[in-house]
Amino acid sequence: MDVSFAYFVQQVLSNPALAVTTLLTLGVIFVNGWTDAPNAIATCVTTRCMRVRSAVIMAAVFNFLGVFLMTQFNASVASTISNMVDFGGDTDAALIALCAALFSIVVYSVGASMLGIPTSESHSLIAGLTGAAIAIHGGVDAVDMGEWVKVLYGLAASLLFGFAMGWIVCKIVTLICAGFDRRRTNGFFTGAQIVGAAAMSFMHGAQDGQKFIGVLFLGMAFCNGQPSVAGVVIPVWLMILCSTIMGVGTSVGGEKIIKSVGMDMVKLEKYQGFSADLSSALCLLVMTVLGVPVSTTHTKTSAIMGVGAVRRLSAINFGVVRDMMLTWVFTFPGCGIISFIMAKLFMVVF
């Protein structure tokens, strides 16, 4: 399989289906950087450690580095996404179905983000791929349950592990700093939280960037007449392309989401913001190394809830949490159904 940049450009120019797939994938990556990446810097901004514009620029840079560097060292998340479903042996039809899956993600993600509610592009992607694969394959046999079950593990882990780590880290920080002067610790945690937000941005890129690299890589394989990407090494130019687009998407902002995550759900102080950033970054690192695709939104918001629970459970605004959970619950059937319908429609039209 030829994975050179020159060959890819040639195929994009000569194959409309691959061109649409590429544009939609890059569009989803852009939307992910726009709507999901602000979660990484939400606490840093709302605790007044950084101004919004400075934090957004920092997040864009570290998203780029996360996608590019982690994919070179460990691309297991991209591999999980690429092998999760079977689009069948007809690679032309598979490429059309992949377009439908990406289209459903864009529609769902943009609609939810307009309401200022953090979405999970990770789960949108998984639902979209699954719905399209079922449509083209004609049944659930299209789903590789050995890979798909990692999604369920990730769903549980991001909630439980995120909450537990947030509580533990914040509790340790509280005990260590109990006898310290508040002004001096605030100065320390201002800098520490900036480092934590940078780490969270890096791990967001490492997790979510790999997912979409896996999708675009799958599209390249279909265009080459190959039904899978097993054994093929991801090219460096693809990492650079995807990480750059995500960084640009992050630079757009997402202030409504920053407010929703960092202010409406729990009122945080600097040491709490640091605890939430550090714990969620550690969770994402473990999941990425294990090759388990998780939602960075799930992980960060769960960590924030864990941090808030150290003080008291009433510190958490469960109304905001309820709205987020409803959005996540509807993601799988919503994106899956849209993708299924669009895959059937695209195969008839094209």
N, C-alpha and C positions, 0 to 999 in steps of 0.2 A: 504493500500500500504506500503510495507516494504522499508524503505529508509535508512536502516543501511549500514554502509560502508562494512561490511562483506558480506551482501547479494549482494551489488552492485558488488564487486569483483567476487563473485561466478557467477553472471549473465554475466559479461564481459567475463569470461573464458569459459562459456558454450554457449554464444550467439554471433556468429560472427558479426551480424548486429549491436548489441550494442557495441561491441568492436571497430568496424570501426567508429561508431557514436562518441564514446568517444574520439578516437584518432583524428578524424577530428575536434571535438569541441575544444579539447585542442590545436590542431594545429592552429585553428582560433584565440583562445585566445592569443597564443604565437605571432602570426602575428600581432594581434591588439596591444599588448604591444610593439612590434618592430616598427611598422609603424605609429601608432596613438599616443602613449604615448609621443614620442619626441615633439609633438606640445605643450605639457604642459610646457616644459622646453626650448623651442626654444628662446623665448625672453630673458630669464635669461642668456643663453649662449652667445647670440650674442651681448648683452650689456656688456659682460665681467664681470658679477657679479659672475659667477661660471665657472670653467673649465668643459669641456664636460663630462669627466669621473665622476667627483663628482656629477654633475647634473643628470646624468643617474642613478647613485646609489640612489640618493635622490628620483628620480621619481619612481624607482622600489619599494622602501620602502613604499612610500605614495600611490602608486597604490594598493599595497597589502592591506594597511590599509583601503583604500577607499572601495574596494570590500568587505572586511570582516566586517567592522564596519557598513557601511551603509545598507548592506543587512540584518543585524540583526535588525536594527531599522525601516527600511522602504524598503520593497521588492516589491513595487508597479510597478517599471519598469520591473522587472523579470516577474511579473504577467501579465503585458500588452503583453510582447513578447510571453509568453506561451499560451495566449488565443486569439492571433491575427488571427490565421487561424485554420481551421478544416481539419485534415488529414483523417477524416472518421473513421468508426468503425473497420476496419481491421487494427489492431495495428501492425501486421507484415509488411504489405505493407507500413504503415505510417512510420515505423522505417527506411525502405529502402529509402523512399522519403526524410526523414530527412537527411540521408547520402548524397543524391544528392544535397540538398540545401547547406550543409556545404562544399561540394567539390567545388561548384561554387564560394563560397566566397573566398576560398583559392586561386583558379586560378585567379580570378579577382584582389584580393588585392595584391598578389605577383607581378603580371604583372604590375600594376600601380605603386607600390612602387619602382620597378626597374628603373622607369623613374624619380624617385625623386619627384613625385607629391603626396601630402597628399591625402589619400583616406578616404572615410567614411565607415569603417567596419559596422557601425550601419545601414546605408542604404543598404549595401551589404547583411547584415543578413536579413533585412526585405524583400528585393527583392528576395533573395534565398528562404526563407520560403514561400513566396507568390507564386513564380513560381512552387515550388514542390507541394504545396497544390492544386493548380489549375490542375496540371498534374494528380494527383491521384484522385481528386474529379470530374474531367471532366468539370469544369466550375468555374466561379467567385463566385459561392455560397459558395465556401470553405473559402472565406475571411469574417471575422467578421468586418464589416465596422465601428461598434461602437468603436472597439479597433484600427482599422487601421487608422481611421481619426485622432487619436492622433499623428500619424506619420506626417501627413500633418500639423497639428498644430505645431509640433516640428520643421519641416522644415522652416516654416515661422518665428517661434519664435527665432530659433537659429540665423537666419540672421538679423532680425529686432531688436530683443531684445539685441543681442550681439553688433551690431553696435551702438545702442542708448546708452547702458550702457557704452561702451568703450568711446564714445564721452563725456558723462556726467561726468564720473569719472575723465577722463583726464582734462576736463575743470575745475572741482572743484579743482583738485590738482594744476593746473596752476595758478588759482586765489589765492589760499592759499599761494603758495610759490613764488609769484611774487616779493616780496621785500626781499627774503632771499638770503644769500650768496650761490652762486652756488656750491662751494666746499663742504660746510656743507650739503647741501641737497643731493648732490651726494653720500656722505657717508651714509646718512640715507636711501636713496632709494636703495643702494646696498643691505643692509640687508632686507629692506622691500620687494624687488623683490624676494629674496630667499624665504621669507615666502609666497609670492604670488604664486610662482612657485610650492611650496609644496602643497598649497591649491588647485591649478589647477590639480596637479597630483592626489591628493586625490579624487577630484570630477570626474576626468576621470575614475578612478577605480570604483567609485560609480555608474556612468552611464553605461559604457561599460561592466564592469564586470558583472553587473546584467543581461544584455541582454544575455550573453552567459551562465550564470548560468541557466537562464530560458530555454534555448535550451537543455542543458544536462539534466535538470530536466524533460523536456518533453520526452526525449529519455528513461529515467528510467521508466516513466509512461507507455510508449508503451511496454516496455519489460515486465512490470507487467500486461499487458493486459488491461490497462486503457487508454481511448482516451484523457483524459485531466488530469490536475494536480489541479483542483479546490478543494480548502479546505485543501490541503496537505502542511505542513510546510517544507520549505527548510532546510535540515540538515546542521549543522555547518561544518561537514567534507567537504561538497561540496563547501562551501564558501572558506574554507582554500585551497582546491585543485585548484580552479579556480584562486584565488588571487595569489597563489604562481607561477603558470604558467605565469600569466600576468606580474608579477614582473621579472621573468627570461627573458621573451621576451623583456621587457624594457631595461634590462641590456645589451642586444646586441648592442643597440645604435640607429642608425638612423640619422647619421650626415647629410646626403643629405637632409632629410626632415627638420632638424633644420635650415639648410641654406636657404631652399626654403621659409619657413614660417617666420623665424626671420630676414632674411637679404634681400632677393630678393624683398619681397612684400612692405615693408616699412622700412626705416632706422630709428631705434628707439634709443632714449636716455633712461637712467635708469628710470626716472619718467614715461616715456611713457610705458616702459615694465611693470612696477608695475601696472599702470592703466589697461593695457590689461589683465594681469593675474588676478587682483582683480575682474574686471567686468565680465570676462568669468567664473570665479569660482562661482560668485554670480548667474549668469544665470543658470549654471548647477545645482546649489543647488536647486533653485526654480523649475526647470523642474523635477528633481529627486524626490522631495517631492510630486509633483503633479502626478507622475507616467507617465510622457510624455517622451518617448525615443527620444533623440536628438543626433545630431552628435557633438562630442566634437571638431572635426576639423572645422565644420561650425561655431560653437560658438567662438572658439579662433580666427580664421582668420577674422571673422566679427568684433570682438572686436578690433583687430589690425587695421582694416580699420577705425573704428570709432575714435580710438586714433590718427591715421595719419590725419584724416579729421579736427581735432582741429587746427592743424597748417595750412594746406591747402590741398585741394583735390589732387593737383599735387604731393603731397608727396607719394601718393599711386601708386605703379607700377601696372597699370591695365592690363598689359600683363600677369603677373603672376596670377592675379585674374581671368582673362578670362580662362586661362588653367585649373585652379582649378574648375571653374564653369562647364566647359565642361566635366571634369571628373565626377563631381557629377551628371550632367544631364544624362550621359550615364550609371550611376551605376544601376538605377532601371531597365531599359530595358535589359542592358547587363547581369547583374546577374540573373535577372528573366528568361531570355531566356535560359541561360546556365543551370540554375536549372531545368527548365521545361524539356529540352531535356535530361539531365542526369537522372532525375526522371523516365522518360519513359524508358530510356535505362536500368537503374538499375532494374526496375521492371521486364523487360524481361529477363535479365541475371540472376537475383537472385530469 
